[in-house]
C-alpha cells in the first residue's frame, strides 16, 4: 500500500515517514512534470531504507536476546 502512495503521492509518502521538510521539498519537485520522476524515485528509495532500518533493528534485538 505504501508503494502505491509513493507512486502517486511521493511527498505524502515522505511525510508519513516523519520527514516533513523532505516531503515539502518533494512536493515542490513533484509539481513540475519533469521533477515528478525524481520525486517518485526519492520516495521509493526512502521507503526501502525505512524497511531496511526496521529489519536491521529487529535482527539486532534478536541477537541481543541470545
mmJSON file of the N, C-alpha and C atoms, coordinates in Angstrom:
{"data_MODEL":{"atom_site":{
"group_PDB":["ATOM","ATOM","ATOM","ATOM","ATOM","ATOM","ATOM","ATOM","ATOM","ATOM","ATOM","ATOM","ATOM","ATOM","ATOM","ATOM","ATOM","ATOM","ATOM","ATOM","ATOM","ATOM","ATOM","ATOM","ATOM","ATOM","ATOM","ATOM","ATOM","ATOM","ATOM","ATOM","ATOM","ATOM","ATOM","ATOM","ATOM","ATOM","ATOM","ATOM","ATOM","ATOM","ATOM","ATOM","ATOM","ATOM","ATOM","ATOM","ATOM","ATOM","ATOM","ATOM","ATOM","ATOM","ATOM","ATOM","ATOM","ATOM","ATOM","ATOM","ATOM","ATOM","ATOM","ATOM","ATOM","ATOM","ATOM","ATOM","ATOM","ATOM","ATOM","ATOM","ATOM","ATOM","ATOM","ATOM","ATOM","ATOM","ATOM","ATOM","ATOM","ATOM","ATOM","ATOM","ATOM","ATOM","ATOM","ATOM","ATOM","ATOM","ATOM","ATOM","ATOM","ATOM","ATOM","ATOM","ATOM","ATOM","ATOM","ATOM","ATOM","ATOM","ATOM","ATOM","ATOM","ATOM","ATOM","ATOM","ATOM","ATOM","ATOM","ATOM","ATOM","ATOM","ATOM","ATOM","ATOM","ATOM","ATOM","ATOM","ATOM","ATOM","ATOM","ATOM","ATOM","ATOM","ATOM","ATOM","ATOM","ATOM","ATOM","ATOM","ATOM","ATOM","ATOM","ATOM","ATOM","ATOM","ATOM","ATOM","ATOM","ATOM","ATOM","ATOM","ATOM","ATOM","ATOM","ATOM","ATOM","ATOM","ATOM","ATOM","ATOM","ATOM","ATOM","ATOM","ATOM","ATOM","ATOM","ATOM","ATOM","ATOM","ATOM","ATOM","ATOM","ATOM","ATOM","ATOM","ATOM","ATOM","ATOM","ATOM","ATOM","ATOM","ATOM","ATOM","ATOM","ATOM","ATOM","ATOM","ATOM","ATOM","ATOM","ATOM","ATOM","ATOM","ATOM","ATOM","ATOM","ATOM","ATOM","ATOM","ATOM","ATOM","ATOM","ATOM","ATOM","ATOM"],
"id":[1,2,3,4,5,6,7,8,9,10,11,12,13,14,15,16,17,18,19,20,21,22,23,24,25,26,27,28,29,30,31,32,33,34,35,36,37,38,39,40,41,42,43,44,45,46,47,48,49,50,51,52,53,54,55,56,57,58,59,60,61,62,63,64,65,66,67,68,69,70,71,72,73,74,75,76,77,78,79,80,81,82,83,84,85,86,87,88,89,90,91,92,93,94,95,96,97,98,99,100,101,102,103,104,105,106,107,108,109,110,111,112,113,114,115,116,117,118,119,120,121,122,123,124,125,126,127,128,129,130,131,132,133,134,135,136,137,138,139,140,141,142,143,144,145,146,147,148,149,150,151,152,153,154,155,156,157,158,159,160,161,162,163,164,165,166,167,168,169,170,171,172,173,174,175,176,177,178,179,180,181,182,183,184,185,186,187,188,189,190,191,192,193,194,195,196,197,198],
"type_symbol":["N","C","C","N","C","C","N","C","C","N","C","C","N","C","C","N","C","C","N","C","C","N","C","C","N","C","C","N","C","C","N","C","C","N","C","C","N","C","C","N","C","C","N","C","C","N","C","C","N","C","C","N","C","C","N","C","C","N","C","C","N","C","C","N","C","C","N","C","C","N","C","C","N","C","C","N","C","C","N","C","C","N","C","C","N","C","C","N","C","C","N","C","C","N","C","C","N","C","C","N","C","C","N","C","C","N","C","C","N","C","C","N","C","C","N","C","C","N","C","C","N","C","C","N","C","C","N","C","C","N","C","C","N","C","C","N","C","C","N","C","C","N","C","C","N","C","C","N","C","C","N","C","C","N","C","C","N","C","C","N","C","C","N","C","C","N","C","C","N","C","C","N","C","C","N","C","C","N","C","C","N","C","C","N","C","C","N","C","C","N","C","C","N","C","C","N","C","C"],
"label_atom_id":["N","CA","C","N","CA","C","N","CA","C","N","CA","C","N","CA","C","N","CA","C","N","CA","C","N","CA","C","N","CA","C","N","CA","C","N","CA","C","N","CA","C","N","CA","C","N","CA","C","N","CA","C","N","CA","C","N","CA","C","N","CA","C","N","CA","C","N","CA","C","N","CA","C","N","CA","C","N","CA","C","N","CA","C","N","CA","C","N","CA","C","N","CA","C","N","CA","C","N","CA","C","N","CA","C","N","CA","C","N","CA","C","N","CA","C","N","CA","C","N","CA","C","N","CA","C","N","CA","C","N","CA","C","N","CA","C","N","CA","C","N","CA","C","N","CA","C","N","CA","C","N","CA","C","N","CA","C","N","CA","C","N","CA","C","N","CA","C","N","CA","C","N","CA","C","N","CA","C","N","CA","C","N","CA","C","N","CA","C","N","CA","C","N","CA","C","N","CA","C","N","CA","C","N","CA","C","N","CA","C","N","CA","C","N","CA","C","N","CA","C","N","CA","C","N","CA","C","N","CA","C"],
"label_alt_id":[null,null,null,null,null,null,null,null,null,null,null,null,null,null,null,null,null,null,null,null,null,null,null,null,null,null,null,null,null,null,null,null,null,null,null,null,null,null,null,null,null,null,null,null,null,null,null,null,null,null,null,null,null,null,null,null,null,null,null,null,null,null,null,null,null,null,null,null,null,null,null,null,null,null,null,null,null,null,null,null,null,null,null,null,null,null,null,null,null,null,null,null,null,null,null,null,null,null,null,null,null,null,null,null,null,null,null,null,null,null,null,null,null,null,null,null,null,null,null,null,null,null,null,null,null,null,null,null,null,null,null,null,null,null,null,null,null,null,null,null,null,null,null,null,null,null,null,null,null,null,null,null,null,null,null,null,null,null,null,null,null,null,null,null,null,null,null,null,null,null,null,null,null,null,null,null,null,null,null,null,null,null,null,null,null,null,null,null,null,null,null,null,null,null,null,null,null,null],
"label_comp_id":["UNK","UNK","UNK","UNK","UNK","UNK","UNK","UNK","UNK","UNK","UNK","UNK","UNK","UNK","UNK","UNK","UNK","UNK","UNK","UNK","UNK","UNK","UNK","UNK","UNK","UNK","UNK","UNK","UNK","UNK","UNK","UNK","UNK","UNK","UNK","UNK","UNK","UNK","UNK","UNK","UNK","UNK","UNK","UNK","UNK","UNK","UNK","UNK","UNK","UNK","UNK","UNK","UNK","UNK","UNK","UNK","UNK","UNK","UNK","UNK","UNK","UNK","UNK","UNK","UNK","UNK","UNK","UNK","UNK","UNK","UNK","UNK","UNK","UNK","UNK","UNK","UNK","UNK","UNK","UNK","UNK","UNK","UNK","UNK","UNK","UNK","UNK","UNK","UNK","UNK","UNK","UNK","UNK","UNK","UNK","UNK","UNK","UNK","UNK","UNK","UNK","UNK","UNK","UNK","UNK","UNK","UNK","UNK","UNK","UNK","UNK","UNK","UNK","UNK","UNK","UNK","UNK","UNK","UNK","UNK","UNK","UNK","UNK","UNK","UNK","UNK","UNK","UNK","UNK","UNK","UNK","UNK","UNK","UNK","UNK","UNK","UNK","UNK","UNK","UNK","UNK","UNK","UNK","UNK","UNK","UNK","UNK","UNK","UNK","UNK","UNK","UNK","UNK","UNK","UNK","UNK","UNK","UNK","UNK","UNK","UNK","UNK","UNK","UNK","UNK","UNK","UNK","UNK","UNK","UNK","UNK","UNK","UNK","UNK","UNK","UNK","UNK","UNK","UNK","UNK","UNK","UNK","UNK","UNK","UNK","UNK","UNK","UNK","UNK","UNK","UNK","UNK","UNK","UNK","UNK","UNK","UNK","UNK"],
"label_asym_id":["A","A","A","A","A","A","A","A","A","A","A","A","A","A","A","A","A","A","A","A","A","A","A","A","A","A","A","A","A","A","A","A","A","A","A","A","A","A","A","A","A","A","A","A","A","A","A","A","A","A","A","A","A","A","A","A","A","A","A","A","A","A","A","A","A","A","A","A","A","A","A","A","A","A","A","A","A","A","A","A","A","A","A","A","A","A","A","A","A","A","A","A","A","A","A","A","A","A","A","A","A","A","A","A","A","A","A","A","A","A","A","A","A","A","A","A","A","A","A","A","A","A","A","A","A","A","A","A","A","A","A","A","A","A","A","A","A","A","A","A","A","A","A","A","A","A","A","A","A","A","A","A","A","A","A","A","A","A","A","A","A","A","A","A","A","A","A","A","A","A","A","A","A","A","A","A","A","A","A","A","A","A","A","A","A","A","A","A","A","A","A","A","A","A","A","A","A","A"],
"label_entity_id":["1","1","1","1","1","1","1","1","1","1","1","1","1","1","1","1","1","1","1","1","1","1","1","1","1","1","1","1","1","1","1","1","1","1","1","1","1","1","1","1","1","1","1","1","1","1","1","1","1","1","1","1","1","1","1","1","1","1","1","1","1","1","1","1","1","1","1","1","1","1","1","1","1","1","1","1","1","1","1","1","1","1","1","1","1","1","1","1","1","1","1","1","1","1","1","1","1","1","1","1","1","1","1","1","1","1","1","1","1","1","1","1","1","1","1","1","1","1","1","1","1","1","1","1","1","1","1","1","1","1","1","1","1","1","1","1","1","1","1","1","1","1","1","1","1","1","1","1","1","1","1","1","1","1","1","1","1","1","1","1","1","1","1","1","1","1","1","1","1","1","1","1","1","1","1","1","1","1","1","1","1","1","1","1","1","1","1","1","1","1","1","1","1","1","1","1","1","1"],
"label_seq_id":[1,1,1,2,2,2,3,3,3,4,4,4,5,5,5,6,6,6,7,7,7,8,8,8,9,9,9,10,10,10,11,11,11,12,12,12,13,13,13,14,14,14,15,15,15,16,16,16,17,17,17,18,18,18,19,19,19,20,20,20,21,21,21,22,22,22,23,23,23,24,24,24,25,25,25,26,26,26,27,27,27,28,28,28,29,29,29,30,30,30,31,31,31,32,32,32,33,33,33,34,34,34,35,35,35,36,36,36,37,37,37,38,38,38,39,39,39,40,40,40,41,41,41,42,42,42,43,43,43,44,44,44,45,45,45,46,46,46,47,47,47,48,48,48,49,49,49,50,50,50,51,51,51,52,52,52,53,53,53,54,54,54,55,55,55,56,56,56,57,57,57,58,58,58,59,59,59,60,60,60,61,61,61,62,62,62,63,63,63,64,64,64,65,65,65,66,66,66],
"pdbx_PDB_ins_code":[null,null,null,null,null,null,null,null,null,null,null,null,null,null,null,null,null,null,null,null,null,null,null,null,null,null,null,null,null,null,null,null,null,null,null,null,null,null,null,null,null,null,null,null,null,null,null,null,null,null,null,null,null,null,null,null,null,null,null,null,null,null,null,null,null,null,null,null,null,null,null,null,null,null,null,null,null,null,null,null,null,null,null,null,null,null,null,null,null,null,null,null,null,null,null,null,null,null,null,null,null,null,null,null,null,null,null,null,null,null,null,null,null,null,null,null,null,null,null,null,null,null,null,null,null,null,null,null,null,null,null,null,null,null,null,null,null,null,null,null,null,null,null,null,null,null,null,null,null,null,null,null,null,null,null,null,null,null,null,null,null,null,null,null,null,null,null,null,null,null,null,null,null,null,null,null,null,null,null,null,null,null,null,null,null,null,null,null,null,null,null,null,null,null,null,null,null,null],
"Cartn_x":[0.823,0.0,0.869,1.962,2.828,3.521,3.755,4.374,3.404,2.134,1.124,1.094,1.15,1.193,2.465,3.584,4.851,4.791,4.04,3.942,3.082,1.915,1.0,1.261,1.67,1.904,3.24,4.355,5.667,5.856,5.349,5.515,4.788,3.63,2.864,3.571,4.212,4.975,6.08,6.78,7.846,7.277,6.168,5.565,5.059,4.536,4.073,5.23,6.428,7.613,8.163,7.561,8.005,9.029,9.22,10.195,9.437,9.051,8.182,8.882,10.093,10.817,11.142,11.525,11.787,10.503,9.404,8.118,7.73,7.981,7.673,8.561,9.834,10.749,10.35,9.932,9.475,8.201,7.329,6.105,6.443,7.39,7.816,8.391,9.179,9.755,8.67,7.685,6.611,5.71,5.625,4.737,5.188,6.443,6.899,6.787,6.467,6.282,7.597,8.681,9.989,10.458,10.14,10.58,9.799,8.681,7.871,8.61,9.364,10.093,11.164,12.015,12.969,12.279,11.129,10.398,9.911,9.428,8.983,10.151,11.271,12.455,12.926,12.917,13.319,12.4,11.1,10.135,10.304,10.491,10.644,11.962,13.021,14.311,14.224,13.569,13.401,12.555,11.536,10.681,11.454,12.261,13.094,14.091,14.661,15.609,14.923,13.673,12.929,12.682,12.289,12.053,13.349,14.454,15.741,16.186,16.0,16.353,15.515,14.239,13.35,13.78,14.108,14.547,15.867,16.785,18.063,17.879,16.99,16.732,16.161,15.286,14.71,15.781,16.677,17.752,18.707,19.029,19.914,19.251,17.966,17.251,17.209,17.042,17.024,18.388,19.442,20.791,21.125,20.605,20.861,20.149,19.027,18.284,19.012,19.852,20.559,21.663],
"Cartn_y":[-1.193,0.0,1.26,1.214,2.398,2.674,1.617,1.829,2.501,2.233,2.904,4.388,4.693,6.094,6.75,6.03,6.582,6.846,6.038,6.244,7.458,7.547,8.625,9.919,9.81,10.984,10.848,11.057,10.882,11.759,12.987,13.876,13.323,12.72,12.163,10.96,10.174,9.027,9.473,10.528,11.044,11.633,12.328,12.923,11.851,10.755,9.668,8.98,9.121,8.573,9.529,10.703,11.681,12.653,12.679,13.57,14.735,15.684,16.777,17.702,18.127,19.051,18.373,17.119,16.384,16.246,16.04,15.94,17.227,18.354,19.646,19.903,19.568,19.729,18.802,17.619,16.655,17.154,17.811,18.369,19.422,20.282,21.304,20.63,19.599,18.856,18.156,17.625,16.881,17.796,19.047,19.96,20.186,19.933,20.01,18.62,18.56,17.269,16.499,17.178,16.527,16.105,16.875,16.581,15.473,15.057,14.014,12.688,12.369,11.094,11.025,12.058,12.004,11.995,12.659,12.652,11.248,10.536,9.158,8.261,8.404,7.597,7.892,9.157,9.558,8.919,8.949,8.394,6.884,6.177,4.728,4.351,5.081,4.82,5.041,6.105,6.391,5.317,4.845,3.797,2.486,2.147,0.942,1.053,2.235,2.459,2.319,2.807,2.688,1.218,0.42,-1.0,-1.726,-1.363,-1.994,-1.644,-0.393,0.004,-0.749,-0.898,-1.622,-3.091,-3.694,-5.085,-5.25,-4.317,-4.384,-4.237,-3.332,-3.179,-4.457,-5.122,-6.385,-7.465,-7.523,-8.506,-8.255,-7.011,-6.668,-7.007,-6.711,-7.041,-8.542,-9.3,-10.75,-11.285,-10.713,-11.154,-10.818,-9.701,-9.304,-10.242,-10.82,-11.721,-13.051,-13.406,-14.699,-14.613],
"Cartn_z":[0.0,0.0,0.0,0.779,0.839,-0.484,-1.264,-2.565,-3.533,-3.38,-4.209,-3.868,-2.586,-2.15,-2.671,-2.606,-3.095,-4.594,-5.322,-6.767,-7.111,-6.507,-6.85,-6.089,-4.828,-3.988,-3.265,-3.97,-3.334,-2.09,-2.135,-0.986,0.243,0.046,1.153,1.761,0.928,1.413,2.357,1.989,2.857,4.149,4.047,5.241,6.204,5.684,6.546,7.27,6.737,7.387,8.443,8.562,9.547,9.007,7.717,7.082,6.455,7.29,6.855,5.861,6.183,5.299,3.968,4.012,2.77,1.959,2.643,1.966,1.264,1.919,1.298,0.086,0.21,-0.911,-2.054,-1.72,-2.714,-3.404,-2.663,-3.242,-4.289,-3.965,-4.929,-6.17,-5.966,-7.081,-7.892,-7.216,-7.873,-8.698,-8.346,-9.07,-10.511,-10.797,-12.182,-12.791,-14.047,-14.702,-14.766,-15.052,-15.128,-13.74,-12.713,-11.36,-10.683,-11.285,-10.654,-10.61,-11.636,-11.68,-10.593,-10.44,-9.318,-7.956,-7.838,-6.571,-6.248,-7.245,-7.062,-6.666,-7.342,-7.026,-5.605,-5.217,-3.87,-2.828,-3.071,-2.112,-1.975,-3.074,-3.02,-2.341,-2.649,-2.004,-0.501,-0.103,1.317,1.994,1.314,1.854,2.025,1.032,1.139,2.28,2.463,3.557,4.915,5.017,6.263,6.612,5.612,5.855,6.208,5.582,5.892,7.308,7.711,9.075,10.101,9.822,10.729,10.844,9.708,9.694,10.458,10.284,10.994,12.503,12.915,14.351,14.948,14.205,14.687,14.793,13.822,13.864,15.033,15.282,16.393,17.716,17.837,19.069,19.283,18.213,18.31,18.732,18.219,18.593,20.044,20.532,21.917,22.903,22.486,23.366,23.557,22.625,22.712,23.649],
"occupancy":[1.0,1.0,1.0,1.0,1.0,1.0,1.0,1.0,1.0,1.0,1.0,1.0,1.0,1.0,1.0,1.0,1.0,1.0,1.0,1.0,1.0,1.0,1.0,1.0,1.0,1.0,1.0,1.0,1.0,1.0,1.0,1.0,1.0,1.0,1.0,1.0,1.0,1.0,1.0,1.0,1.0,1.0,1.0,1.0,1.0,1.0,1.0,1.0,1.0,1.0,1.0,1.0,1.0,1.0,1.0,1.0,1.0,1.0,1.0,1.0,1.0,1.0,1.0,1.0,1.0,1.0,1.0,1.0,1.0,1.0,1.0,1.0,1.0,1.0,1.0,1.0,1.0,1.0,1.0,1.0,1.0,1.0,1.0,1.0,1.0,1.0,1.0,1.0,1.0,1.0,1.0,1.0,1.0,1.0,1.0,1.0,1.0,1.0,1.0,1.0,1.0,1.0,1.0,1.0,1.0,1.0,1.0,1.0,1.0,1.0,1.0,1.0,1.0,1.0,1.0,1.0,1.0,1.0,1.0,1.0,1.0,1.0,1.0,1.0,1.0,1.0,1.0,1.0,1.0,1.0,1.0,1.0,1.0,1.0,1.0,1.0,1.0,1.0,1.0,1.0,1.0,1.0,1.0,1.0,1.0,1.0,1.0,1.0,1.0,1.0,1.0,1.0,1.0,1.0,1.0,1.0,1.0,1.0,1.0,1.0,1.0,1.0,1.0,1.0,1.0,1.0,1.0,1.0,1.0,1.0,1.0,1.0,1.0,1.0,1.0,1.0,1.0,1.0,1.0,1.0,1.0,1.0,1.0,1.0,1.0,1.0,1.0,1.0,1.0,1.0,1.0,1.0,1.0,1.0,1.0,1.0,1.0,1.0],
"B_iso_or_equiv":[0.0,0.0,0.0,0.0,0.0,0.0,0.0,0.0,0.0,0.0,0.0,0.0,0.0,0.0,0.0,0.0,0.0,0.0,0.0,0.0,0.0,0.0,0.0,0.0,0.0,0.0,0.0,0.0,0.0,0.0,0.0,0.0,0.0,0.0,0.0,0.0,0.0,0.0,0.0,0.0,0.0,0.0,0.0,0.0,0.0,0.0,0.0,0.0,0.0,0.0,0.0,0.0,0.0,0.0,0.0,0.0,0.0,0.0,0.0,0.0,0.0,0.0,0.0,0.0,0.0,0.0,0.0,0.0,0.0,0.0,0.0,0.0,0.0,0.0,0.0,0.0,0.0,0.0,0.0,0.0,0.0,0.0,0.0,0.0,0.0,0.0,0.0,0.0,0.0,0.0,0.0,0.0,0.0,0.0,0.0,0.0,0.0,0.0,0.0,0.0,0.0,0.0,0.0,0.0,0.0,0.0,0.0,0.0,0.0,0.0,0.0,0.0,0.0,0.0,0.0,0.0,0.0,0.0,0.0,0.0,0.0,0.0,0.0,0.0,0.0,0.0,0.0,0.0,0.0,0.0,0.0,0.0,0.0,0.0,0.0,0.0,0.0,0.0,0.0,0.0,0.0,0.0,0.0,0.0,0.0,0.0,0.0,0.0,0.0,0.0,0.0,0.0,0.0,0.0,0.0,0.0,0.0,0.0,0.0,0.0,0.0,0.0,0.0,0.0,0.0,0.0,0.0,0.0,0.0,0.0,0.0,0.0,0.0,0.0,0.0,0.0,0.0,0.0,0.0,0.0,0.0,0.0,0.0,0.0,0.0,0.0,0.0,0.0,0.0,0.0,0.0,0.0,0.0,0.0,0.0,0.0,0.0,0.0],
"pdbx_formal_charge":[null,null,null,null,null,null,null,null,null,null,null,null,null,null,null,null,null,null,null,null,null,null,null,null,null,null,null,null,null,null,null,null,null,null,null,null,null,null,null,null,null,null,null,null,null,null,null,null,null,null,null,null,null,null,null,null,null,null,null,null,null,null,null,null,null,null,null,null,null,null,null,null,null,null,null,null,null,null,null,null,null,null,null,null,null,null,null,null,null,null,null,null,null,null,null,null,null,null,null,null,null,null,null,null,null,null,null,null,null,null,null,null,null,null,null,null,null,null,null,null,null,null,null,null,null,null,null,null,null,null,null,null,null,null,null,null,null,null,null,null,null,null,null,null,null,null,null,null,null,null,null,null,null,null,null,null,null,null,null,null,null,null,null,null,null,null,null,null,null,null,null,null,null,null,null,null,null,null,null,null,null,null,null,null,null,null,null,null,null,null,null,null,null,null,null,null,null,null],
"auth_seq_id":[1,1,1,2,2,2,3,3,3,4,4,4,5,5,5,6,6,6,7,7,7,8,8,8,9,9,9,10,10,10,11,11,11,12,12,12,13,13,13,14,14,14,15,15,15,16,16,16,17,17,17,18,18,18,19,19,19,20,20,20,21,21,21,22,22,22,23,23,23,24,24,24,25,25,25,26,26,26,27,27,27,28,28,28,29,29,29,30,30,30,31,31,31,32,32,32,33,33,33,34,34,34,35,35,35,36,36,36,37,37,37,38,38,38,39,39,39,40,40,40,41,41,41,42,42,42,43,43,43,44,44,44,45,45,45,46,46,46,47,47,47,48,48,48,49,49,49,50,50,50,51,51,51,52,52,52,53,53,53,54,54,54,55,55,55,56,56,56,57,57,57,58,58,58,59,59,59,60,60,60,61,61,61,62,62,62,63,63,63,64,64,64,65,65,65,66,66,66],
"auth_comp_id":["UNK","UNK","UNK","UNK","UNK","UNK","UNK","UNK","UNK","UNK","UNK","UNK","UNK","UNK","UNK","UNK","UNK","UNK","UNK","UNK","UNK","UNK","UNK","UNK","UNK","UNK","UNK","UNK","UNK","UNK","UNK","UNK","UNK","UNK","UNK","UNK","UNK","UNK","UNK","UNK","UNK","UNK","UNK","UNK","UNK","UNK","UNK","UNK","UNK","UNK","UNK","UNK","UNK","UNK","UNK","UNK","UNK","UNK","UNK","UNK","UNK","UNK","UNK","UNK","UNK","UNK","UNK","UNK","UNK","UNK","UNK","UNK","UNK","UNK","UNK","UNK","UNK","UNK","UNK","UNK","UNK","UNK","UNK","UNK","UNK","UNK","UNK","UNK","UNK","UNK","UNK","UNK","UNK","UNK","UNK","UNK","UNK","UNK","UNK","UNK","UNK","UNK","UNK","UNK","UNK","UNK","UNK","UNK","UNK","UNK","UNK","UNK","UNK","UNK","UNK","UNK","UNK","UNK","UNK","UNK","UNK","UNK","UNK","UNK","UNK","UNK","UNK","UNK","UNK","UNK","UNK","UNK","UNK","UNK","UNK","UNK","UNK","UNK","UNK","UNK","UNK","UNK","UNK","UNK","UNK","UNK","UNK","UNK","UNK","UNK","UNK","UNK","UNK","UNK","UNK","UNK","UNK","UNK","UNK","UNK","UNK","UNK","UNK","UNK","UNK","UNK","UNK","UNK","UNK","UNK","UNK","UNK","UNK","UNK","UNK","UNK","UNK","UNK","UNK","UNK","UNK","UNK","UNK","UNK","UNK","UNK","UNK","UNK","UNK","UNK","UNK","UNK","UNK","UNK","UNK","UNK","UNK","UNK"],
"auth_asym_id":["A","A","A","A","A","A","A","A","A","A","A","A","A","A","A","A","A","A","A","A","A","A","A","A","A","A","A","A","A","A","A","A","A","A","A","A","A","A","A","A","A","A","A","A","A","A","A","A","A","A","A","A","A","A","A","A","A","A","A","A","A","A","A","A","A","A","A","A","A","A","A","A","A","A","A","A","A","A","A","A","A","A","A","A","A","A","A","A","A","A","A","A","A","A","A","A","A","A","A","A","A","A","A","A","A","A","A","A","A","A","A","A","A","A","A","A","A","A","A","A","A","A","A","A","A","A","A","A","A","A","A","A","A","A","A","A","A","A","A","A","A","A","A","A","A","A","A","A","A","A","A","A","A","A","A","A","A","A","A","A","A","A","A","A","A","A","A","A","A","A","A","A","A","A","A","A","A","A","A","A","A","A","A","A","A","A","A","A","A","A","A","A","A","A","A","A","A","A"],
"auth_atom_id":["N","CA","C","N","CA","C","N","CA","C","N","CA","C","N","CA","C","N","CA","C","N","CA","C","N","CA","C","N","CA","C","N","CA","C","N","CA","C","N","CA","C","N","CA","C","N","CA","C","N","CA","C","N","CA","C","N","CA","C","N","CA","C","N","CA","C","N","CA","C","N","CA","C","N","CA","C","N","CA","C","N","CA","C","N","CA","C","N","CA","C","N","CA","C","N","CA","C","N","CA","C","N","CA","C","N","CA","C","N","CA","C","N","CA","C","N","CA","C","N","CA","C","N","CA","C","N","CA","C","N","CA","C","N","CA","C","N","CA","C","N","CA","C","N","CA","C","N","CA","C","N","CA","C","N","CA","C","N","CA","C","N","CA","C","N","CA","C","N","CA","C","N","CA","C","N","CA","C","N","CA","C","N","CA","C","N","CA","C","N","CA","C","N","CA","C","N","CA","C","N","CA","C","N","CA","C","N","CA","C","N","CA","C","N","CA","C","N","CA","C","N","CA","C","N","CA","C","N","CA","C"],
"pdbx_PDB_model_num":[1,1,1,1,1,1,1,1,1,1,1,1,1,1,1,1,1,1,1,1,1,1,1,1,1,1,1,1,1,1,1,1,1,1,1,1,1,1,1,1,1,1,1,1,1,1,1,1,1,1,1,1,1,1,1,1,1,1,1,1,1,1,1,1,1,1,1,1,1,1,1,1,1,1,1,1,1,1,1,1,1,1,1,1,1,1,1,1,1,1,1,1,1,1,1,1,1,1,1,1,1,1,1,1,1,1,1,1,1,1,1,1,1,1,1,1,1,1,1,1,1,1,1,1,1,1,1,1,1,1,1,1,1,1,1,1,1,1,1,1,1,1,1,1,1,1,1,1,1,1,1,1,1,1,1,1,1,1,1,1,1,1,1,1,1,1,1,1,1,1,1,1,1,1,1,1,1,1,1,1,1,1,1,1,1,1,1,1,1,1,1,1,1,1,1,1,1,1]
}}}
